[in-house]
Amino acid sequence: MEKCLCADESVTKAGSSLYWDADAVSRLESETSSASRPAEEAIVATSAAARVCNILLVDDHPLFRDGVRTRVEKQPDWRVCAEADTEAAALEAVRTAPPSLVILRLRLRNTDTIDLIKELQREKPGLPILVVGEGEEMLLAETALKAGARGFLLRDQAPEDLLAAIDAVLHGEVYLNNRLTSLILKKAYFGDQMDGVTRALSHRELQVFALIGLGYSTRDIATKLSLSRRTVNVHRENIKHKLGLKAAPHLVYAAVKWMQDRSSKSVEELVPADPVLA
């Protein structure tokens, strides 16, 4: 019997016939399987890691973060990779280990969150950001989207809405609830009679203006935005100057009208029982 001229010892030649040496084939399969297993395992591990969605939570309330983390981590392949309670901590987290998604509370102490959204986008262009706000902050949803957010969720929405919002944003969609969608479409189709307000005021001034329109007193606004009363009064004066309003009653009227134009609710629903008008 003559050996075939090849490196594979499993193949031998008898006359013109070829046949496989069963023992050699068995050894070859075992060696090949052992050699390829680590590579296959590495590919599987890399693929699994690529599927994991790493979420950064940004909020200065531990209870809020705990609640979101509990819901998020019940989902397969979703995990909270980091938490931040300040603007600096959020930016550092994105620089250190860029997340797949950021969930950002709109009301972050001592922070202009709209500016933070822009900063996060500068750090990682295209970073999906889901903003969570309160009911009275709905008017800032469009501003947040223009700054680079991908969705706006109200804090009092159902837990399943949070999961739906995360899923939508991760898949490149924009998430808004029905009411927000209606308001933005209404503005797009019918125009915005007082769009000069949005253009003229800063983010913080717009927050103050909106709360005045909802009937909040200077003290209530200071508490809600974690500001001093003096700072709120400075904002009120700046708003009057920028909008050409002569006195406090004119400011209150303009704010109430502006909020009324942005909601399907009546003035009675928007303005509390003890309005600033009193």
Buried (B, 14 or more C-beta within 10 A) or exposed (E): EEEEEEEEBBBBBEEEEEEEBEEBBEEBEEEEEEEEEEEEEEEEEEEEEEEEBBBBBBBBEEEBBEBBBEBBEEEEEBBBBBBBBBBEBBBBBBEEEBBBBBBBBBBBEEBBBBEBBBBBBEBBEEBBBBBBBBEBBBBBBBBBBEBBBBBBBBBEEEEEBBBBBBBBBBEEEEBBBEBBEEBBEBBEEEEBEBEEBBEBBBBBBBBBBBBBBBBBBBEBBBEBBEBEEEBBBBBBEBBBEBBEBEEBEEBBBBBBBBBBBBBEEEBEEBBEEEBBEE
